[in-house]
Amino acid sequence: MKRIAIINGVNLGMLGTREVDIYGSVDFDTYFKQLCQRFPELELTYFQTNCTDELVNCILKNRDLDGIILNPGAYTHTEIVLADTVKSISAKVIEVHISNLFNRENYRKKSYLATVCSGSIVGFGLKGYDLALFSFLI
């Protein structure tokens, strides 16, 4: 059984109540339970934090898993340390963003992670996590 960690960053703990027109009305805890039901062949864990240091530590702690799905939120555009951390591990890391970064503000169009991740999924809402998980099955 493949082991996958889903790691969410800044403000993603507010899903379901924050800018529902962009991020939807479902909180991530509820969605995570649905993911576990849809992907019983994967062993999933979930972590969310608003702190860069905790994101780095969680990535490093999970470096030996089969994969990591990483949505650092706005840290995508500001935290080079996250890219350096992803670059330093062997686990396959997929960057996921709920909104389409490329039809939003200009500062959101730059991802420090895109060049160090195995792939990026943007703009499919929470279904982006499903797509990322599916990639570990093919």
A tleap script that builds the chain and sets N, CA, C and O, in Angstrom:
source leaprc.protein.ff14SB
mol = sequence {
  NMET LYS ARG ILE ALA ILE ILE ASN GLY VAL
  ASN LEU GLY MET LEU GLY THR ARG GLU VAL
  ASP ILE TYR GLY SER VAL ASP PHE ASP THR
  TYR PHE LYS GLN LEU CYS GLN ARG PHE PRO
  GLU LEU GLU LEU THR TYR PHE GLN THR ASN
  CYS THR ASP GLU LEU VAL ASN CYS ILE LEU
  LYS ASN ARG ASP LEU ASP GLY ILE ILE LEU
  ASN PRO GLY ALA TYR THR HIE THR GLU ILE
  VAL LEU ALA ASP THR VAL LYS SER ILE SER
  ALA LYS VAL ILE GLU VAL HIE ILE SER ASN
  LEU PHE ASN ARG GLU ASN TYR ARG LYS LYS
  SER TYR LEU ALA THR VAL CYS SER GLY SER
  ILE VAL GLY PHE GLY LEU LYS GLY TYR ASP
  LEU ALA LEU PHE SER PHE LEU CILE
}
set mol.1.N position { 0.853 -1.174 0.000 }
set mol.1.CA position { 0.000 0.000 0.000 }
set mol.1.C position { 0.900 1.238 0.000 }
set mol.1.O position { 1.805 1.360 0.825 }
set mol.2.N position { 0.640 2.144 -0.927 }
set mol.2.CA position { 1.424 3.377 -0.995 }
set mol.2.C position { 0.977 4.344 0.095 }
set mol.2.O position { -0.211 4.484 0.387 }
set mol.3.N position { 1.964 5.003 0.683 }
set mol.3.CA position { 1.703 5.971 1.751 }
set mol.3.C position { 1.895 7.385 1.206 }
set mol.3.O position { 2.950 7.727 0.672 }
set mol.4.N position { 0.850 8.192 1.355 }
set mol.4.CA position { 0.836 9.551 0.816 }
set mol.4.C position { 0.452 10.532 1.917 }
set mol.4.O position { -0.517 10.313 2.644 }
set mol.5.N position { 1.213 11.606 2.034 }
set mol.5.CA position { 0.882 12.686 2.968 }
set mol.5.C position { 0.328 13.866 2.185 }
set mol.5.O position { 0.887 14.276 1.168 }
set mol.6.N position { -0.765 14.396 2.669 }
set mol.6.CA position { -1.306 15.649 2.140 }
set mol.6.C position { -0.934 16.735 3.135 }
set mol.6.O position { -1.290 16.665 4.312 }
set mol.7.N position { -0.216 17.735 2.652 }
set mol.7.CA position { 0.271 18.809 3.513 }
set mol.7.C position { -0.268 20.130 2.983 }
set mol.7.O position { 0.038 20.535 1.862 }
set mol.8.N position { -1.067 20.787 3.795 }
set mol.8.CA position { -1.658 22.072 3.424 }
set mol.8.C position { -1.072 23.192 4.275 }
set mol.8.O position { -0.786 23.012 5.459 }
set mol.9.N position { -0.903 24.334 3.653 }
set mol.9.CA position { -0.304 25.472 4.333 }
set mol.9.C position { -1.285 26.557 4.702 }
set mol.9.O position { -2.459 26.315 4.982 }
set mol.10.N position { -0.767 27.736 4.692 }
set mol.10.CA position { -1.399 28.922 5.242 }
set mol.10.C position { -2.838 29.128 4.760 }
set mol.10.O position { -3.131 29.081 3.565 }
set mol.11.N position { -3.708 29.352 5.719 }
set mol.11.CA position { -5.126 29.668 5.537 }
set mol.11.C position { -5.981 28.526 4.998 }
set mol.11.O position { -7.194 28.689 4.861 }
set mol.12.N position { -5.391 27.382 4.690 }
set mol.12.CA position { -6.202 26.288 4.176 }
set mol.12.C position { -7.030 25.618 5.259 }
set mol.12.O position { -7.925 24.829 4.957 }
set mol.13.N position { -6.746 25.920 6.499 }
set mol.13.CA position { -7.602 25.484 7.595 }
set mol.13.C position { -8.917 26.243 7.629 }
set mol.13.O position { -9.825 25.888 8.380 }
set mol.14.N position { -9.021 27.282 6.819 }
set mol.14.CA position { -10.235 28.102 6.749 }
set mol.14.C position { -11.151 27.690 5.591 }
set mol.14.O position { -12.169 28.336 5.338 }
set mol.15.N position { -10.782 26.610 4.888 }
set mol.15.CA position { -11.631 26.175 3.775 }
set mol.15.C position { -13.048 25.925 4.271 }
set mol.15.O position { -13.268 25.432 5.377 }
set mol.16.N position { -13.982 26.276 3.430 }
set mol.16.CA position { -15.382 26.123 3.777 }
set mol.16.C position { -16.009 27.417 4.258 }
set mol.16.O position { -17.223 27.599 4.173 }
set mol.17.N position { -15.167 28.324 4.771 }
set mol.17.CA position { -15.674 29.617 5.242 }
set mol.17.C position { -14.945 30.790 4.582 }
set mol.17.O position { -15.468 31.904 4.558 }
set mol.18.N position { -13.772 30.557 4.061 }
set mol.18.CA position { -12.928 31.609 3.491 }
set mol.18.C position { -13.156 31.722 1.987 }
set mol.18.O position { -12.984 30.742 1.262 }
set mol.19.N position { -13.533 32.881 1.521 }
set mol.19.CA position { -13.687 33.141 0.085 }
set mol.19.C position { -14.306 31.945 -0.645 }
set mol.19.O position { -13.698 31.356 -1.538 }
set mol.20.N position { -15.518 31.610 -0.242 }
set mol.20.CA position { -16.166 30.418 -0.789 }
set mol.20.C position { -16.372 30.503 -2.297 }
set mol.20.O position { -16.491 29.472 -2.960 }
set mol.21.N position { -16.416 31.706 -2.847 }
set mol.21.CA position { -16.541 31.853 -4.297 }
set mol.21.C position { -15.289 31.344 -5.018 }
set mol.21.O position { -15.362 30.970 -6.189 }
set mol.22.N position { -14.153 31.327 -4.336 }
set mol.22.CA position { -12.898 30.835 -4.913 }
set mol.22.C position { -12.605 29.409 -4.448 }
set mol.22.O position { -12.243 28.552 -5.253 }
set mol.23.N position { -12.764 29.159 -3.139 }
set mol.23.CA position { -12.303 27.906 -2.541 }
set mol.23.C position { -13.399 26.899 -2.222 }
set mol.23.O position { -13.102 25.770 -1.829 }
set mol.24.N position { -14.653 27.284 -2.384 }
set mol.24.CA position { -15.752 26.370 -2.136 }
set mol.24.C position { -16.223 26.375 -0.696 }
set mol.24.O position { -15.660 27.069 0.151 }
set mol.25.N position { -17.260 25.598 -0.424 }
set mol.25.CA position { -17.904 25.634 0.884 }
set mol.25.C position { -17.647 24.384 1.728 }
set mol.25.O position { -18.270 24.203 2.774 }
set mol.26.N position { -16.738 23.529 1.281 }
set mol.26.CA position { -16.438 22.305 2.014 }
set mol.26.C position { -15.138 22.487 2.793 }
set mol.26.O position { -14.139 22.942 2.236 }
set mol.27.N position { -15.148 22.133 4.080 }
set mol.27.CA position { -13.909 22.208 4.862 }
set mol.27.C position { -13.039 20.998 4.525 }
set mol.27.O position { -13.543 19.968 4.076 }
set mol.28.N position { -11.727 21.129 4.746 }
set mol.28.CA position { -10.825 20.072 4.300 }
set mol.28.C position { -10.940 18.803 5.129 }
set mol.28.O position { -10.722 17.714 4.598 }
set mol.29.N position { -11.268 18.900 6.393 }
set mol.29.CA position { -11.434 17.683 7.196 }
set mol.29.C position { -12.515 16.790 6.599 }
set mol.29.O position { -12.342 15.575 6.503 }
set mol.30.N position { -13.628 17.394 6.199 }
set mol.30.CA position { -14.708 16.647 5.555 }
set mol.30.C position { -14.229 16.053 4.240 }
set mol.30.O position { -14.492 14.888 3.941 }
set mol.31.N position { -13.525 16.860 3.459 }
set mol.31.CA position { -13.040 16.377 2.160 }
set mol.31.C position { -12.009 15.262 2.330 }
set mol.31.O position { -11.991 14.311 1.549 }
set mol.32.N position { -11.159 15.372 3.335 }
set mol.32.CA position { -10.152 14.341 3.574 }
set mol.32.C position { -10.818 12.995 3.858 }
set mol.32.O position { -10.358 11.962 3.372 }
set mol.33.N position { -11.886 13.001 4.632 }
set mol.33.CA position { -12.617 11.753 4.904 }
set mol.33.C position { -13.147 11.154 3.598 }
set mol.33.O position { -13.125 9.936 3.419 }
set mol.34.N position { -13.618 12.003 2.697 }
set mol.34.CA position { -14.099 11.529 1.399 }
set mol.34.C position { -12.955 10.947 0.569 }
set mol.34.O position { -13.119 9.925 -0.098 }
set mol.35.N position { -11.804 11.603 0.618 }
set mol.35.CA position { -10.635 11.083 -0.105 }
set mol.35.C position { -10.253 9.695 0.399 }
set mol.35.O position { -9.959 8.801 -0.394 }
set mol.36.N position { -10.256 9.520 1.717 }
set mol.36.CA position { -9.921 8.214 2.298 }
set mol.36.C position { -10.887 7.137 1.821 }
set mol.36.O position { -10.480 5.996 1.601 }
set mol.37.N position { -12.158 7.485 1.659 }
set mol.37.CA position { -13.143 6.530 1.171 }
set mol.37.C position { -12.945 6.238 -0.312 }
set mol.37.O position { -13.106 5.098 -0.748 }
set mol.38.N position { -12.597 7.266 -1.092 }
set mol.38.CA position { -12.420 7.095 -2.536 }
set mol.38.C position { -11.112 6.392 -2.898 }
set mol.38.O position { -11.007 5.792 -3.968 }
set mol.39.N position { -10.120 6.463 -2.018 }
set mol.39.CA position { -8.807 5.885 -2.313 }
set mol.39.C position { -8.385 4.908 -1.208 }
set mol.39.O position { -7.377 5.133 -0.538 }
set mol.40.N position { -9.148 3.824 -1.014 }
set mol.40.CA position { -8.824 2.884 0.066 }
set mol.40.C position { -7.502 2.147 -0.168 }
set mol.40.O position { -6.937 1.576 0.765 }
set mol.41.N position { -7.014 2.159 -1.398 }
set mol.41.CA position { -5.765 1.479 -1.707 }
set mol.41.C position { -4.536 2.313 -1.359 }
set mol.41.O position { -3.403 1.864 -1.535 }
set mol.42.N position { -4.765 3.533 -0.862 }
set mol.42.CA position { -3.686 4.416 -0.421 }
set mol.42.C position { -3.809 4.660 1.076 }
set mol.42.O position { -4.915 4.791 1.600 }
set mol.43.N position { -2.687 4.720 1.755 }
set mol.43.CA position { -2.666 5.099 3.167 }
set mol.43.C position { -2.417 6.601 3.233 }
set mol.43.O position { -1.315 7.066 2.941 }
set mol.44.N position { -3.436 7.351 3.615 }
set mol.44.CA position { -3.368 8.818 3.584 }
set mol.44.C position { -3.227 9.404 4.973 }
set mol.44.O position { -3.840 8.936 5.932 }
set mol.45.N position { -2.403 10.442 5.062 }
set mol.45.CA position { -2.324 11.260 6.266 }
set mol.45.C position { -2.499 12.710 5.837 }
set mol.45.O position { -2.308 13.061 4.673 }
set mol.46.N position { -2.867 13.540 6.806 }
set mol.46.CA position { -3.136 14.936 6.500 }
set mol.46.C position { -2.576 15.826 7.597 }
set mol.46.O position { -2.689 15.527 8.786 }
set mol.47.N position { -1.962 16.939 7.165 }
set mol.47.CA position { -1.407 17.921 8.087 }
set mol.47.C position { -1.658 19.305 7.513 }
set mol.47.O position { -1.514 19.520 6.310 }
set mol.48.N position { -2.036 20.246 8.377 }
set mol.48.CA position { -2.232 21.633 7.968 }
set mol.48.C position { -1.604 22.543 9.003 }
set mol.48.O position { -1.725 22.317 10.207 }
set mol.49.N position { -0.927 23.582 8.515 }
set mol.49.CA position { -0.333 24.575 9.400 }
set mol.49.C position { -0.275 25.924 8.709 }
set mol.49.O position { -0.301 26.013 7.481 }
set mol.50.N position { -0.198 26.963 9.512 }
set mol.50.CA position { -0.013 28.316 8.987 }
set mol.50.C position { 1.435 28.778 9.136 }
set mol.50.O position { 1.743 29.939 8.866 }
set mol.51.N position { 2.325 27.882 9.562 }
set mol.51.CA position { 3.717 28.245 9.862 }
set mol.51.C position { 4.684 27.590 8.880 }
set mol.51.O position { 4.641 26.377 8.674 }
set mol.52.N position { 5.545 28.385 8.285 }
set mol.52.CA position { 6.527 27.865 7.337 }
set mol.52.C position { 7.409 26.792 7.961 }
set mol.52.O position { 7.625 25.741 7.359 }
set mol.53.N position { 7.918 27.046 9.157 }
set mol.53.CA position { 8.805 26.072 9.811 }
set mol.53.C position { 8.122 24.724 9.980 }
set mol.53.O position { 8.747 23.680 9.792 }
set mol.54.N position { 6.854 24.742 10.330 }
set mol.54.CA position { 6.126 23.486 10.501 }
set mol.54.C position { 5.924 22.772 9.168 }
set mol.54.O position { 5.945 21.543 9.109 }
set mol.55.N position { 5.727 23.544 8.095 }
set mol.55.CA position { 5.625 22.934 6.765 }
set mol.55.C position { 6.928 22.235 6.400 }
set mol.55.O position { 6.917 21.092 5.944 }
set mol.56.N position { 8.051 22.921 6.599 }
set mol.56.CA position { 9.360 22.340 6.313 }
set mol.56.C position { 9.557 21.067 7.125 }
set mol.56.O position { 9.955 20.040 6.577 }
set mol.57.N position { 9.283 21.122 8.420 }
set mol.57.CA position { 9.464 19.944 9.277 }
set mol.57.C position { 8.564 18.788 8.852 }
set mol.57.O position { 8.977 17.629 8.902 }
set mol.58.N position { 7.361 19.091 8.442 }
set mol.58.CA position { 6.434 18.033 8.018 }
set mol.58.C position { 6.904 17.405 6.707 }
set mol.58.O position { 6.838 16.185 6.552 }
set mol.59.N position { 7.370 18.208 5.774 }
set mol.59.CA position { 7.904 17.661 4.521 }
set mol.59.C position { 9.076 16.731 4.830 }
set mol.59.O position { 9.145 15.620 4.305 }
set mol.60.N position { 9.985 17.181 5.671 }
set mol.60.CA position { 11.151 16.359 6.016 }
set mol.60.C position { 10.752 15.087 6.759 }
set mol.60.O position { 11.327 14.023 6.526 }
set mol.61.N position { 9.782 15.192 7.639 }
set mol.61.CA position { 9.310 14.022 8.388 }
set mol.61.C position { 8.716 12.971 7.450 }
set mol.61.O position { 8.795 11.773 7.722 }
set mol.62.N position { 8.125 13.423 6.357 }
set mol.62.CA position { 7.452 12.521 5.418 }
set mol.62.C position { 8.286 12.214 4.177 }
set mol.62.O position { 7.757 11.708 3.188 }
set mol.63.N position { 9.554 12.507 4.217 }
set mol.63.CA position { 10.419 12.373 3.036 }
set mol.63.C position { 10.571 10.938 2.540 }
set mol.63.O position { 10.939 10.724 1.385 }
set mol.64.N position { 10.296 9.952 3.392 }
set mol.64.CA position { 10.448 8.560 2.987 }
set mol.64.C position { 9.146 7.917 2.523 }
set mol.64.O position { 9.117 6.727 2.210 }
set mol.65.N position { 8.084 8.690 2.478 }
set mol.65.CA position { 6.814 8.150 1.986 }
set mol.65.C position { 6.876 7.987 0.470 }
set mol.65.O position { 7.833 8.414 -0.175 }
set mol.66.N position { 5.845 7.364 -0.082 }
set mol.66.CA position { 5.764 7.212 -1.531 }
set mol.66.C position { 5.458 8.531 -2.217 }
set mol.66.O position { 5.800 8.726 -3.383 }
set mol.67.N position { 4.812 9.438 -1.490 }
set mol.67.CA position { 4.501 10.718 -2.106 }
set mol.67.C position { 3.950 11.725 -1.126 }
set mol.67.O position { 3.495 11.396 -0.031 }
set mol.68.N position { 4.011 12.972 -1.571 }
set mol.68.CA position { 3.476 14.100 -0.813 }
set mol.68.C position { 2.674 14.960 -1.779 }
set mol.68.O position { 3.116 15.264 -2.888 }
set mol.69.N position { 1.495 15.340 -1.333 }
set mol.69.CA position { 0.703 16.351 -2.048 }
set mol.69.C position { 0.822 17.607 -1.215 }
set mol.69.O position { 0.459 17.621 -0.039 }
set mol.70.N position { 1.332 18.663 -1.829 }
set mol.70.CA position { 1.646 19.888 -1.107 }
set mol.70.C position { 0.881 21.074 -1.668 }
set mol.70.O position { 1.005 21.410 -2.846 }
set mol.71.N position { 0.092 21.700 -0.813 }
set mol.71.CA position { -0.565 22.959 -1.138 }
set mol.71.C position { -0.161 23.965 -0.060 }
set mol.71.O position { -0.817 24.052 0.978 }
set mol.72.N position { 0.907 24.720 -0.294 }
set mol.72.CA position { 1.366 25.653 0.724 }
set mol.72.C position { 0.595 26.970 0.752 }
set mol.72.O position { 0.950 27.879 1.501 }
set mol.73.N position { -0.455 27.078 -0.057 }
set mol.73.CA position { -1.201 28.331 -0.096 }
set mol.73.C position { -0.308 29.459 -0.600 }
set mol.73.O position { 0.503 29.262 -1.504 }
set mol.74.N position { -0.460 30.627 -0.016 }
set mol.74.CA position { 0.286 31.804 -0.465 }
set mol.74.C position { 1.794 31.662 -0.289 }
set mol.74.O position { 2.553 32.410 -0.906 }
set mol.75.N position { 2.245 30.719 0.538 }
set mol.75.CA position { 3.690 30.491 0.669 }
set mol.75.C position { 4.311 30.025 -0.648 }
set mol.75.O position { 5.527 30.104 -0.821 }
set mol.76.N position { 3.490 29.545 -1.567 }
set mol.76.CA position { 3.940 29.136 -2.896 }
set mol.76.C position { 4.741 30.239 -3.563 }
set mol.76.O position { 5.723 29.981 -4.260 }
set mol.77.N position { 4.309 31.471 -3.340 }
set mol.77.CA position { 4.857 32.621 -4.056 }
set mol.77.C position { 5.930 33.358 -3.269 }
set mol.77.O position { 6.536 34.300 -3.779 }
set mol.78.N position { 6.170 32.937 -2.028 }
set mol.78.CA position { 7.061 33.729 -1.168 }
set mol.78.C position { 8.167 32.940 -0.484 }
set mol.78.O position { 9.172 33.529 -0.086 }
set mol.79.N position { 8.020 31.643 -0.336 }
set mol.79.CA position { 8.938 30.873 0.510 }
set mol.79.C position { 9.856 29.960 -0.294 }
set mol.79.O position { 9.504 28.824 -0.612 }
set mol.80.N position { 11.026 30.472 -0.614 }
set mol.80.CA position { 12.028 29.697 -1.333 }
set mol.80.C position { 12.457 28.482 -0.514 }
set mol.80.O position { 12.820 27.448 -1.074 }
set mol.81.N position { 12.415 28.608 0.809 }
set mol.81.CA position { 12.820 27.494 1.681 }
set mol.81.C position { 11.971 26.250 1.415 }
set mol.81.O position { 12.473 25.136 1.567 }
set mol.82.N position { 10.724 26.399 1.031 }
set mol.82.CA position { 9.894 25.229 0.725 }
set mol.82.C position { 10.413 24.522 -0.529 }
set mol.82.O position { 10.466 23.293 -0.575 }
set mol.83.N position { 10.789 25.290 -1.529 }
set mol.83.CA position { 11.359 24.699 -2.739 }
set mol.83.C position { 12.665 23.987 -2.421 }
set mol.83.O position { 12.902 22.880 -2.905 }
set mol.84.N position { 13.508 24.608 -1.620 }
set mol.84.CA position { 14.775 23.983 -1.236 }
set mol.84.C position { 14.533 22.677 -0.480 }
set mol.84.O position { 15.264 21.705 -0.666 }
set mol.85.N position { 13.514 22.656 0.365 }
set mol.85.CA position { 13.194 21.453 1.128 }
set mol.85.C position { 12.700 20.344 0.206 }
set mol.85.O position { 13.146 19.201 0.316 }
set mol.86.N position { 11.789 20.670 -0.694 }
set mol.86.CA position { 11.281 19.671 -1.634 }
set mol.86.C position { 12.424 19.128 -2.489 }
set mol.86.O position { 12.484 17.930 -2.766 }
set mol.87.N position { 13.318 20.004 -2.901 }
set mol.87.CA position { 14.447 19.593 -3.729 }
set mol.87.C position { 15.372 18.618 -2.984 }
set mol.87.O position { 16.069 17.819 -3.609 }
set mol.88.N position { 15.373 18.688 -1.665 }
set mol.88.CA position { 16.307 17.879 -0.876 }
set mol.88.C position { 15.804 16.474 -0.554 }
set mol.88.O position { 16.540 15.676 0.027 }
set mol.89.N position { 14.564 16.160 -0.921 }
set mol.89.CA position { 14.012 14.844 -0.565 }
set mol.89.C position { 13.777 14.004 -1.820 }
set mol.89.O position { 13.734 14.523 -2.936 }
set mol.90.N position { 13.627 12.701 -1.611 }
set mol.90.CA position { 13.431 11.812 -2.761 }
set mol.90.C position { 11.955 11.499 -3.025 }
set mol.90.O position { 11.623 11.009 -4.105 }
set mol.91.N position { 11.077 11.764 -2.082 }
set mol.91.CA position { 9.648 11.480 -2.290 }
set mol.91.C position { 9.107 12.301 -3.454 }
set mol.91.O position { 9.504 13.447 -3.664 }
set mol.92.N position { 8.206 11.702 -4.197 }
set mol.92.CA position { 7.520 12.410 -5.276 }
set mol.92.C position { 6.588 13.438 -4.644 }
set mol.92.O position { 5.764 13.089 -3.798 }
set mol.93.N position { 6.711 14.701 -5.046 }
set mol.93.CA position { 5.878 15.767 -4.499 }
set mol.93.C position { 5.065 16.385 -5.632 }
set mol.93.O position { 5.604 16.772 -6.669 }
set mol.94.N position { 3.765 16.464 -5.407 }
set mol.94.CA position { 2.868 17.098 -6.368 }
set mol.94.C position { 2.290 18.352 -5.725 }
set mol.94.O position { 1.724 18.305 -4.633 }
set mol.95.N position { 2.442 19.456 -6.412 }
set mol.95.CA position { 1.913 20.749 -5.962 }
set mol.95.C position { 0.454 20.844 -6.402 }
set mol.95.O position { 0.137 20.615 -7.569 }
set mol.96.N position { -0.431 21.182 -5.466 }
set mol.96.CA position { -1.855 21.326 -5.773 }
set mol.96.C position { -2.329 22.695 -5.309 }
set mol.96.O position { -1.980 23.157 -4.222 }
set mol.97.N position { -3.128 23.330 -6.152 }
set mol.97.CA position { -3.779 24.589 -5.788 }
set mol.97.C position { -5.246 24.519 -6.190 }
set mol.97.O position { -5.577 24.124 -7.308 }
set mol.98.N position { -6.095 24.897 -5.291 }
set mol.98.CA position { -7.539 24.830 -5.509 }
set mol.98.C position { -7.970 25.803 -6.601 }
set mol.98.O position { -8.767 25.453 -7.472 }
set mol.99.N position { -7.447 27.014 -6.553 }
set mol.99.CA position { -7.799 28.018 -7.557 }
set mol.99.C position { -6.795 27.975 -8.705 }
set mol.99.O position { -5.715 27.397 -8.585 }
set mol.100.N position { -7.169 28.592 -9.804 }
set mol.100.CA position { -6.268 28.705 -10.944 }
set mol.100.C position { -5.374 29.918 -10.724 }
set mol.100.O position { -5.811 31.057 -10.894 }
set mol.101.N position { -4.128 29.674 -10.348 }
set mol.101.CA position { -3.192 30.755 -10.045 }
set mol.101.C position { -3.016 31.712 -11.212 }
set mol.101.O position { -2.703 32.886 -11.017 }
set mol.102.N position { -3.218 31.212 -12.426 }
set mol.102.CA position { -2.904 32.003 -13.612 }
set mol.102.C position { -4.025 32.928 -14.063 }
set mol.102.O position { -3.838 33.706 -14.998 }
set mol.103.N position { -5.178 32.858 -13.422 }
set mol.103.CA position { -6.214 33.851 -13.732 }
set mol.103.C position { -6.548 34.682 -12.490 }
set mol.103.O position { -7.655 35.197 -12.338 }
set mol.104.N position { -5.555 34.792 -11.615 }
set mol.104.CA position { -5.703 35.609 -10.413 }
set mol.104.C position { -4.685 36.744 -10.437 }
set mol.104.O position { -4.189 37.110 -11.503 }
set mol.105.N position { -4.377 37.289 -9.299 }
set mol.105.CA position { -3.453 38.419 -9.231 }
set mol.105.C position { -2.078 38.020 -9.774 }
set mol.105.O position { -1.684 36.856 -9.697 }
set mol.106.N position { -1.357 38.998 -10.322 }
set mol.106.CA position { -0.050 38.718 -10.931 }
set mol.106.C position { 0.923 38.050 -9.973 }
set mol.106.O position { 1.667 37.157 -10.376 }
set mol.107.N position { 0.931 38.468 -8.713 }
set mol.107.CA position { 1.900 37.905 -7.775 }
set mol.107.C position { 1.652 36.424 -7.515 }
set mol.107.O position { 2.553 35.736 -7.033 }
set mol.108.N position { 0.468 35.914 -7.815 }
set mol.108.CA position { 0.169 34.496 -7.609 }
set mol.108.C position { 0.638 33.622 -8.767 }
set mol.108.O position { 0.576 32.396 -8.677 }
set mol.109.N position { 1.098 34.221 -9.833 }
set mol.109.CA position { 1.478 33.452 -11.025 }
set mol.109.C position { 2.867 32.840 -10.921 }
set mol.109.O position { 3.245 32.030 -11.767 }
set mol.110.N position { 3.629 33.207 -9.907 }
set mol.110.CA position { 4.968 32.662 -9.697 }
set mol.110.C position { 4.917 31.610 -8.593 }
set mol.110.O position { 4.505 31.891 -7.467 }
set mol.111.N position { 5.344 30.396 -8.936 }
set mol.111.CA position { 5.444 29.325 -7.945 }
set mol.111.C position { 6.903 28.932 -7.808 }
set mol.111.O position { 7.539 28.517 -8.777 }
set mol.112.N position { 7.426 29.064 -6.605 }
set mol.112.CA position { 8.788 28.609 -6.349 }
set mol.112.C position { 8.870 27.086 -6.333 }
set mol.112.O position { 9.961 26.520 -6.406 }
set mol.113.N position { 7.724 26.427 -6.238 }
set mol.113.CA position { 7.699 24.969 -6.148 }
set mol.113.C position { 7.598 24.264 -7.502 }
set mol.113.O position { 8.021 23.116 -7.639 }
set mol.114.N position { 7.049 24.940 -8.480 }
set mol.114.CA position { 6.743 24.282 -9.751 }
set mol.114.C position { 7.949 23.591 -10.376 }
set mol.114.O position { 7.797 22.531 -10.983 }
set mol.115.N position { 9.123 24.156 -10.246 }
set mol.115.CA position { 10.302 23.574 -10.891 }
set mol.115.C position { 10.915 22.416 -10.112 }
set mol.115.O position { 11.753 21.691 -10.648 }
set mol.116.N position { 10.510 22.230 -8.855 }
set mol.116.CA position { 11.098 21.161 -8.042 }
set mol.116.C position { 10.108 20.037 -7.735 }
set mol.116.O position { 10.493 19.007 -7.182 }
set mol.117.N position { 8.855 20.228 -8.085 }
set mol.117.CA position { 7.844 19.189 -7.875 }
set mol.117.C position { 7.730 18.312 -9.115 }
set mol.117.O position { 8.122 18.712 -10.211 }
set mol.118.N position { 7.193 17.119 -8.928 }
set mol.118.CA position { 6.971 16.213 -10.060 }
set mol.118.C position { 5.906 16.743 -10.997 }
set mol.118.O position { 5.917 16.441 -12.190 }
set mol.119.N position { 4.981 17.537 -10.463 }
set mol.119.CA position { 3.924 18.118 -11.264 }
set mol.119.C position { 3.128 19.109 -10.446 }
set mol.119.O position { 3.237 19.164 -9.221 }
set mol.120.N position { 2.322 19.894 -11.150 }
set mol.120.CA position { 1.462 20.892 -10.505 }
set mol.120.C position { 0.053 20.746 -11.047 }
set mol.120.O position { -0.146 20.549 -12.246 }
set mol.121.N position { -0.920 20.844 -10.156 }
set mol.121.CA position { -2.330 20.783 -10.533 }
set mol.121.C position { -2.980 22.039 -9.980 }
set mol.121.O position { -2.961 22.271 -8.771 }
set mol.122.N position { -3.550 22.845 -10.853 }
set mol.122.CA position { -4.162 24.100 -10.419 }
set mol.122.C position { -5.534 24.269 -11.053 }
set mol.122.O position { -5.764 23.871 -12.195 }
set mol.123.N position { -6.439 24.868 -10.289 }
set mol.123.CA position { -7.698 25.322 -10.850 }
set mol.123.C position { -8.840 24.336 -10.897 }
set mol.123.O position { -9.882 24.654 -11.471 }
set mol.124.N position { -8.699 23.152 -10.322 }
set mol.124.CA position { -9.771 22.159 -10.353 }
set mol.124.C position { -10.517 22.055 -9.034 }
set mol.124.O position { -11.219 21.074 -8.787 }
set mol.125.N position { -10.366 23.062 -8.189 }
set mol.125.CA position { -11.005 23.018 -6.890 }
set mol.125.C position { -10.413 21.898 -6.057 }
set mol.125.O position { -9.268 21.499 -6.269 }
set mol.126.N position { -11.182 21.393 -5.118 }
set mol.126.CA position { -10.705 20.302 -4.281 }
set mol.126.C position { -10.426 19.035 -5.078 }
set mol.126.O position { -9.662 18.181 -4.629 }
set mol.127.N position { -11.032 18.899 -6.251 }
set mol.127.CA position { -10.795 17.729 -7.106 }
set mol.127.C position { -9.328 17.623 -7.515 }
set mol.127.O position { -8.891 16.561 -7.960 }
set mol.128.N position { -8.563 18.700 -7.372 }
set mol.128.CA position { -7.134 18.642 -7.656 }
set mol.128.C position { -6.426 17.624 -6.786 }
set mol.128.O position { -5.468 16.990 -7.226 }
set mol.129.N position { -6.891 17.461 -5.547 }
set mol.129.CA position { -6.316 16.452 -4.655 }
set mol.129.C position { -6.609 15.047 -5.178 }
set mol.129.O position { -5.752 14.166 -5.113 }
set mol.130.N position { -7.827 14.840 -5.700 }
set mol.130.CA position { -8.171 13.546 -6.302 }
set mol.130.C position { -7.238 13.248 -7.475 }
set mol.130.O position { -6.725 12.137 -7.608 }
set mol.131.N position { -7.027 14.251 -8.317 }
set mol.131.CA position { -6.158 14.062 -9.483 }
set mol.131.C position { -4.740 13.714 -9.058 }
set mol.131.O position { -4.101 12.843 -9.648 }
set mol.132.N position { -4.259 14.391 -8.043 }
set mol.132.CA position { -2.912 14.113 -7.542 }
set mol.132.C position { -2.828 12.696 -6.977 }
set mol.132.O position { -1.868 11.974 -7.248 }
set mol.133.N position { -3.827 12.300 -6.196 }
set mol.133.CA position { -3.829 10.943 -5.634 }
set mol.133.C position { -3.907 9.894 -6.748 }
set mol.133.O position { -3.240 8.861 -6.686 }
set mol.134.N position { -4.713 10.165 -7.747 }
set mol.134.CA position { -4.827 9.222 -8.863 }
set mol.134.C position { -3.465 9.011 -9.537 }
set mol.134.O position { -3.160 7.911 -9.999 }
set mol.135.N position { -2.655 10.064 -9.589 }
set mol.135.CA position { -1.347 9.945 -10.232 }
set mol.135.C position { -0.439 8.950 -9.525 }
set mol.135.O position { 0.481 8.407 -10.137 }
set mol.136.N position { -0.686 8.706 -8.246 }
set mol.136.CA position { 0.120 7.727 -7.519 }
set mol.136.C position { -0.332 6.296 -7.798 }
set mol.136.O position { 0.356 5.342 -7.433 }
set mol.137.N position { -1.474 6.150 -8.436 }
set mol.137.CA position { -2.006 4.820 -8.741 }
set mol.137.C position { -1.673 4.367 -10.160 }
set mol.137.O position { -1.798 3.183 -10.474 }
set mol.138.N position { -1.255 5.280 -11.008 }
set mol.138.CA position { -0.983 4.894 -12.415 }
set mol.138.C position { 0.494 4.682 -12.653 }
set mol.138.O position { 0.899 4.357 -13.769 }
savepdb mol mol.pdb
quit
